[in-house]
Amino acid sequence: MLDNISNGRLEVGVGRAFIPEEYAAYGLDMADSRARFDEGVEVIRRLWTEERVSHQGRFWAFDDVHLMPRPFQKPHPAIWVAAVSSEESFVNAARNGYHIMIIPYAGGLERCSKMVQLYRQVWRESGYKPGTEQVQMAFHAYVAETHTAAIKGYIPAMRTYLEVACEAIGSWKGRQSAQYAGYDRLVDAISAQTPESNLENGYAFVGTPDEVIRQIGHMRELFGDHEPSLQVSFGAMADREPLRTVDLFARYIMPVFAPVTAGAV
């Protein structure tokens, strides 16, 4: 319905989730995570593209279903899947023609860069046109008129954000899952982060417009063309702060990275 209302502008992002309590709340086994996710996405894609669908799977079963309304886009809206540090997630996304959504601070820039290169390689090897794949990367952003003001605003807000995030992932303590290989180490790495270490490692866009332009340029060198997804309101900050970030970003940063159009002087 949303795809029709928007005349084909819908893009659908899905993720497995990775916090044990998210599965426990629904009485689900994390060991089924990958299989449940793959089956669910494939069923949705079939419902979008086939007139009548019958499915007898491990997790869902139904007969002779005709989805209404039909998607506006043909064959279906773009599908994005979340990927953090699991090589299997990046490979599966590429093989299925899905775009990817990444949280660099969770996986680390160096590892994420290698995973994106692998994703693009498998995308080509799977027969999809090179350059049509899309990579979205989530970054916290705090832009101000001066460097000092940006740092002073970002650090307490990010400290609050990390405290809440660490509380949420605390249910991983003492757990391991074959479906999330290495996630115990990933959780430890997230728990060890501080606002200062995030700045040092380049996990956020923080500073004056000129500084952020350089930071974005560095990310393009590491990852190639990608779509930054900016988290501008976090850590219980006042409304004026994210509004200022959006204003400065739109006025001074976006024009630097605007695509060059034919005939432009």
N, C-alpha and C positions, 0 to 999 in steps of 0.2 A: 504493500500500500504506500509506504513512504517513497519507494522508487517511482511510483506513478505520480504522486503528489509533487515530487521534485523534478519531474520530467527527466528521470534517469541520472540523477546526481548521487544516488546512494552508493556508498562503499561500505562493506561489511567487515568489521574486525572481530576476530575471535581468538580466545586464548584458553589454555588448559587450566590456568590457575596453578599455584604451587604451594599454598599454605595448608598444612594438614587440617587445620580447623575448618577450612572451607569444604573439605570432603566430609569430615566428621559431622558437620551440621546437617548434611543430607543422608547420612548413613552410607556413604560410598567408600569403596576401597581405592586408595591411591594407586594400587598396583594395576588397576584397570584404566588408568588415566589416558594413556596413549590410544589404546584400542577404542575407548568410549569417544574420545575426541575425533579420531579419524572416521569412525562410523557416522557420527553425528553430522560432520561437515559434508561428507559424501551424500548422505540422505538429503540434506538441505539442497545441495547442488542438483540432485536428481529431481527434486520437487520443483525447482525453478525451471528446469529444461525439458522435462518429460511430461507428456499430457496426462498419463495415468501411471501411478507408481505403486508397486507392491514391494514390501520389504520384510524379510524375515532375518533379523540380525541377532547379534548377541545381546544387545541392550534394548532395541526397539523392534516392534513388529506391527505392521498394518497392511491392509489390502485395498487395492484399487482406489487410491486417493488422488484427487485432482485439485491442485492448489489454485486458489483464487484469492485475490486477483493475480494475474500473471505479471512477472516483472516487466517493467518498461524497457530495460536494457536487454539486448540479446547478445550472447546467450543468457547472461545473468550479470548481476552487479559484481564489481571487483571484490575479490576476497583477500583479506589481509589476515595473517596469523602472527601471533606473538612468539618471539624467540629470544632466549636470554643467553644461555651458555651451552645448551645441548646441541652437538653437531647434528644429531638426528633431526632436530626441529628445522634447522636451516636446509638440510638436504631434502626432507619431505616437502617443505614449502616450495622449493625450486622445482622438484619433479612434478608437482601438481599445478604449477603455474600460479601459485599464490604469492602476493606481495608480503613483505615482512615488516614487523614492528619490533624495535629493539629498545632496551633500556641500557645504554652504555655503562652507566655507573654500577650496574649490577654485575655485568660480565667483565668489565675492564676494557679499556680502549684497544689494547693490543690484541686480545683474544677476539673481541668483537670484529675488529678489522679483518682478521684471518677468516672468521666465520662468514663475513659478507663477501669476501673474495671467493670462498668455497660456494656460497649460494649463487653468485653470478656465474661461476664456472658450470655448476650442475644445471642451472637454468639454460645455458647455451647447449650443453650436452643433451638436454631433454627435448631439444627441438624448438624451443621458444626463441623468438627474435631477440637478439642481444640489444640491450638498451630499453626494452619495454618493461623489464622488471623494476619494481619500485621499493625503496628502502626508507622506512620512517624511523627516526631516532628521537627518543624523548630526552629533553634537557630541561633542567630548571633554568630560569632566566630572570635576571634582576638587572635592569638598566637604569642608570641615573646620570645626572649632568656631570658629576665628578666621580673619580675613582673612589675617594674616601666615602662618599655617600652610598655608593653601590655596595661596598664591602660592609659598611656599618649596617645596612639594611638586610643584606643577604644572610649574614652569619647567624643572628638569633632566629630568623625564620627557618633556616635550614636545620639548625640544631633541634628545633621543635619538631620539624618534619621527620628527622632521623629517629628521634626518640619514639615517635608514634610507629614508624616503620619497624623499628627493632622490636617493639612490643608485639606487633602483628606477626612477625616471623618467629617469635619466641617459641611457638609450638613445635618448631623443628628440633629443638634441643633434645639430643639423645635419639633422634630418629634417622633412618636411612630408607631410601626407596630405590629399587632398580629402575623405576620409571623416571627418576630424577637423579641420575648418577652425578655425584659431585656437588649436589645442592647443599649438603651439610657444610662443605667448605665455602660455597657461595654465600650462605647465610652468615657464616663467620666473618667473611670479608665485608659484607654489608654492615654487620654489627660494629666492625672496627672503624667505620668511616666517621669522619668529622667534617664540619663545614670547611675547615681549613684544608684538610686533605683533599676534599672534592675540588677546591679551587686549584690546588697544586697539581692535581692529576688531570685537570681540564674537563671535569665531568659536568660543568655548568657554564652558561654564558653570563658572565658577571662583569660589569664595568661600565665605562662610558660607551657611547655608540661606536667610536673609533676602535676601542679595545674589543668590543664584541664582534665587530667586522673582522678583525684579525683572528679571533677565536673560531669564528665560523669558517674562515678560509682554511685554517689548520684542519678542521674536521673534513672539509672537502678534499684536502690532500690525503687524509687517512682513508676515507671511505668512498671517495668519488661523489657523484651527484646523489643527493638524498633529500628527504623531506624532514626538516626539523619540526618536532612536535613540542611546543614550548609550554612548560608548566610555569605560569607567571604568578599564580596565587597559591601560596602554600605557607604552612607554619603559622596560621592565624594572623597574617599580616593585615594591616588596614587597607581598605579599598583603594585609597589613593596610590598605593605603591604598585600594584599590578596595572592600574590604569596608566600610570606614568611609563612603566615598561612597555606597554603596548603602543603608546603614543610615540615614544622615542624610537621604538623598533620600526614602526610604520613610516615615520618621517625620514629617518636617517640611515637605517640599516637595510631595509627591504629594497630601496632603489639601487643599491650597490650590486645586488644579486639578481636584479630583474633580467629576464631573458632579452637578448638583443633581437629586435624585430627587423624584418627585411626592409631595407630602405632607410633605416635609422641613421641619423647623422651623428 
